[in-house]
Amino acid sequence: MVKLIYFVLMMVLQAYDVCTRRSLTRERVFILGRMGNAREALSLIITQLKDMEEVSMYISEQVTQCYSLTIFP
């Protein structure tokens, strides 16, 4: 099981590196969000995309996910 988790983590990190090299910011935001790193994902939206509407949508999605996890564990 540990080997599988390690393998998946390495694949995700490789995908993130590819996205970084190719300047695929939205894809990096997606990967960071799935990894639970919402703060860094939000920082990318603000600094790279400069899209305040997307910031608002991202925060709303994060809040919705938190509530759904609390209500339906």
Secondary structure by P-SEA (a helix, b strand, c coil): caaaaaaaaaaaaaaaaaaaaacaaaaaaaaaaaacaaaaaaaaaacccccaaaaaaaaaaaaaaaaaaaacc
